[in-house]
């Protein structure tokens, strides 16, 4: 088992390795698009500059948690400010 892990994707066989790399690439591209979308939402919100900086730092420093927190808390907070 250790030998198989040390060989990496090559041990899975050529077709399976290609599929796995393709799936990983799709997930990475999807994550980058979600991250860019969240950052655009933060910059377009009516929050003051200090809060925008806090949200950008939070989203960029703790990737999955920051994005989830923006959708759960920050977006609603920004919508309340625009009313």
Buried (B, 14 or more C-beta within 10 A) or exposed (E): EEEEEEEEEEEBEEEEBEEEEEEEEEEEEEEEEBBEEBBEBBEEBEBEEEBBEEBBEBBEEEEEEBBEBBEEEBBEEBEEEEE
